Amino acid sequence: MNRSLLSRLVAVLALLVVFMASQADAQTYPVTGGDLQLGDSSPASSNLTAGTSITLAGSGYKPGATITITIESEPVTLGTAIADATGAFTFSGAIPADFANGSHTIKAAGQSNDGTLVLTQPVDITGGTPEELAFTGTSSMVAVILALSLTGAGGVLIAISRRSRLS
């Protein structure tokens, strides 16, 4: 191949790479900031009882934006609120009576001028469903029976092999 043909081929390949490359779409991440106010409490962790009413307030959303309120560990939607003309909202709802006891997070998610705004409030739930530990194993009795059976079978095989040698 001559040098002229090789340089043209490299130039064509370089142009293909330039034309085929496209700008990557920007990732959108939730915007965080501000406080989710739980009733009259500060933004610190709050103790709540399952089945009781709660009032939440927050701001920073687009006017008229729909804000979805959830409580998580096992996500449950508590309801929605609409941001007022200043981007603030107030929500009244209830923690489900059968919600699991323990530490959870209440989230308020909706559109702001900068993307999706998610405000959070850590809470401790009591009076709901007791937390149960997951059953992650098997019954130990099965393992014991299997071990004894294999030991017994091994003993029988040893006895049979010894009799065969003596004969």
C-alpha positions as semicolon CSV with decimal commas, in nm:
position;residue;x (nm);y (nm);z (nm)
1;M;0,000;0,000;0,000
2;N;0,141;0,336;-0,082
3;R;0,174;0,615;0,167
4;S;-0,091;0,838;0,003
5;L;-0,358;0,567;0,019
6;L;-0,275;0,489;0,380
7;S;-0,300;0,855;0,485
8;R;-0,638;0,887;0,309
9;L;-0,766;0,577;0,485
10;V;-0,658;0,715;0,824
11;A;-0,825;1,050;0,744
12;V;-1,152;0,878;0,648
13;L;-1,146;0,667;0,966
14;A;-1,081;0,978;1,177
15;L;-1,375;1,157;1,015
16;L;-1,598;0,854;1,079
17;V;-1,505;0,854;1,446
18;V;-1,576;1,227;1,475
19;F;-1,915;1,203;1,299
20;M;-2,023;0,888;1,482
21;A;-1,940;1,029;1,824
22;S;-2,234;1,203;1,983
23;Q;-2,273;1,402;2,296
24;A;-2,375;1,182;2,587
25;D;-2,702;1,268;2,754
26;A;-2,654;1,422;3,094
27;Q;-2,763;1,214;3,389
28;T;-3,030;1,370;3,603
29;Y;-3,001;1,320;3,975
30;P;-3,247;1,423;4,245
31;V;-3,178;1,763;4,391
32;T;-3,152;1,760;4,768
33;G;-3,163;2,050;5,000
34;G;-3,398;2,220;5,236
35;D;-3,582;2,057;5,520
36;L;-3,895;1,849;5,534
37;Q;-4,074;1,982;5,839
38;L;-4,269;1,725;6,040
39;G;-4,547;1,901;6,230
40;D;-4,392;2,149;6,470
41;S;-4,069;1,951;6,511
42;S;-3,729;2,047;6,383
43;P;-3,575;1,850;6,097
44;A;-3,419;1,609;6,347
45;S;-3,536;1,248;6,382
46;S;-3,887;1,218;6,520
47;N;-4,073;0,940;6,698
48;L;-4,409;0,850;6,542
49;T;-4,673;0,592;6,620
50;A;-4,814;0,378;6,339
51;G;-5,175;0,465;6,260
52;T;-5,145;0,829;6,369
53;S;-5,189;1,144;6,161
54;I;-4,893;1,351;6,049
55;T;-4,850;1,696;5,897
56;L;-4,554;1,773;5,671
57;A;-4,435;2,098;5,517
58;G;-4,160;2,178;5,271
59;S;-4,055;2,426;5,006
60;G;-3,831;2,467;4,702
61;Y;-4,062;2,315;4,440
62;K;-4,199;2,466;4,119
63;P;-4,531;2,641;4,176
64;G;-4,810;2,393;4,098
65;A;-4,577;2,089;4,114
66;T;-4,720;1,762;4,243
67;I;-4,523;1,637;4,544
68;T;-4,541;1,264;4,621
69;I;-4,504;1,175;4,988
70;T;-4,366;0,828;5,069
71;I;-4,237;0,651;5,377
72;E;-3,953;0,417;5,307
73;S;-3,776;0,114;5,408
74;E;-4,061;-0,063;5,238
75;P;-4,186;0,221;5,016
76;V;-4,548;0,316;5,083
77;T;-4,706;0,621;4,921
78;L;-4,883;0,830;5,183
79;G;-5,033;1,072;4,931
80;T;-4,963;1,381;4,723
81;A;-4,964;1,757;4,771
82;I;-4,954;2,051;4,529
83;A;-4,696;2,327;4,567
84;D;-4,842;2,675;4,611
85;A;-4,737;2,990;4,422
86;T;-4,417;3,014;4,629
87;G;-4,324;2,645;4,578
88;A;-4,419;2,543;4,933
89;F;-4,658;2,266;5,034
90;T;-4,835;2,127;5,336
91;F;-4,948;1,764;5,358
92;S;-5,172;1,588;5,609
93;G;-5,191;1,210;5,612
94;A;-5,139;0,907;5,832
95;I;-4,873;0,644;5,891
96;P;-5,033;0,306;5,806
97;A;-5,136;0,118;6,122
98;D;-4,955;-0,197;6,006
99;F;-4,630;-0,021;5,908
100;A;-4,320;-0,193;6,046
101;N;-4,160;-0,061;6,363
102;G;-3,810;0,081;6,334
103;S;-3,615;0,358;6,161
104;H;-3,759;0,483;5,833
105;T;-3,745;0,790;5,609
106;I;-4,032;1,007;5,492
107;K;-3,964;1,156;5,146
108;A;-4,131;1,437;4,955
109;A;-4,041;1,428;4,584
110;G;-4,147;1,675;4,316
111;Q;-4,017;1,904;4,043
112;S;-3,810;2,211;4,125
113;N;-3,648;2,459;3,888
114;D;-3,330;2,249;3,903
115;G;-3,482;1,902;3,850
116;T;-3,643;1,658;4,089
117;L;-3,625;1,782;4,448
118;V;-3,636;1,520;4,725
119;L;-3,674;1,636;5,084
120;T;-3,630;1,376;5,359
121;Q;-3,717;1,336;5,726
122;P;-3,586;1,042;5,935
123;V;-3,848;0,894;6,168
124;D;-3,873;0,612;6,420
125;I;-4,201;0,419;6,404
126;T;-4,348;0,238;6,705
127;G;-4,681;0,068;6,763
128;G;-4,691;-0,096;6,422
129;T;-4,594;-0,441;6,301
130;P;-4,299;-0,579;6,497
131;E;-3,986;-0,622;6,292
132;E;-3,915;-0,987;6,227
133;L;-3,579;-1,131;6,145
134;A;-3,565;-1,298;5,808
135;F;-3,532;-1,678;5,812
136;T;-3,209;-1,723;5,617
137;G;-3,112;-2,079;5,696
138;T;-3,254;-2,426;5,721
139;S;-3,350;-2,649;6,006
140;S;-3,039;-2,788;6,176
141;M;-3,225;-3,118;6,232
142;V;-3,197;-3,197;5,860
143;A;-2,819;-3,154;5,877
144;V;-2,793;-3,372;6,189
145;I;-2,996;-3,654;6,032
146;L;-2,792;-3,635;5,711
147;A;-2,462;-3,644;5,904
148;L;-2,572;-3,945;6,113
149;S;-2,696;-4,129;5,803
150;L;-2,369;-4,073;5,618
151;T;-2,166;-4,178;5,924
152;G;-2,374;-4,495;5,957
153;A;-2,339;-4,574;5,585
154;G;-1,962;-4,523;5,611
155;G;-1,946;-4,761;5,908
156;V;-2,139;-5,027;5,715
157;L;-1,904;-4,993;5,414
158;I;-1,597;-5,026;5,639
159;A;-1,741;-5,339;5,802
160;I;-1,818;-5,495;5,461
161;S;-1,468;-5,420;5,327
162;R;-1,305;-5,577;5,636
163;R;-1,510;-5,895;5,597
164;S;-1,407;-5,915;5,231
165;R;-1,038;-5,898;5,324
166;L;-1,068;-6,170;5,589
167;S;-1,233;-6,415;5,355
